[in-house]
Amino acid sequence: MSISLEDVSILLKIPVTGKLVAVENFARYTEESRSHAIKLVSKLLGVNIEDVEEEMNISKGLIVRKCWLKSRWCPKASSTDTTYPPVECTAWAYLLYLLSCTLFANKSGSRVSIALLKLLEDLDDVDKYAWGATALAYLY
């Protein structure tokens, strides 16, 4: 017996029908896709381009580390910096982190695909995707 779309719908209460979850620009690692990913992270998460480039060099791909992502919006208690990013940037970061920890967790447990951020670019469309079908396909 295997998990079906009906099981996903009932257990997770997420849509199994809707817009296709596909990110064509990030299918292969190229200089163009890397440049696009850096610009996307910088724009949506409010991080300067140099910091994003450094993180992607460390991560070696179209990914960022969860600890880097979390450190951008969860200041340490010992930090004296009390400035916070705009609410939208925090929302994108949190949703990216949440998706990478739940529906699209990988065996590394420490990295997040930038492709997921592309899906979150228009927050008004997030609820229109077939997240359940995509999560089931990712699981298989």
C-alpha positions, 0 to 999 in steps of 0.5 A: 500500500502506498500514499495516494493524493487522497491521503495527502489531501486528508492528512495534510489539508493542502490542495492537491489540485491547482497550478503546476509547481514547476520552476524552469529557470532552475532546472540546471545549474548554469551561470544564467540560472545562478545570476537569476537566483542571486538576484531573486534572493537579493530582491525578495529577502532583502540581502545585498548581492555580495552576501548572497554570492558568498553564501551560494559559493559556500553552498556550491549550488542554487541553494542556501544553508538553513542556518544562513537563512535563519540568521538573517531574520532571527537575531541572536539574543546577544546581538545589539542589532535591533533592525529588522527587515521589511515584513514581506522579506520576513514572510518570504524567508519564513515560508521558504524555511517552512517549505524546506523543513516540511514538504520538501525536506531533503536528506542533507537537512541543512540546505534550501533550494532557491527554486522554492523561493521562485514559487513564493515570489507572488504571495497572492498565488501561493494558495493556488498551487497543487502543493499536495501533488507536488509533495507526493511527487517529491516524496516518491 
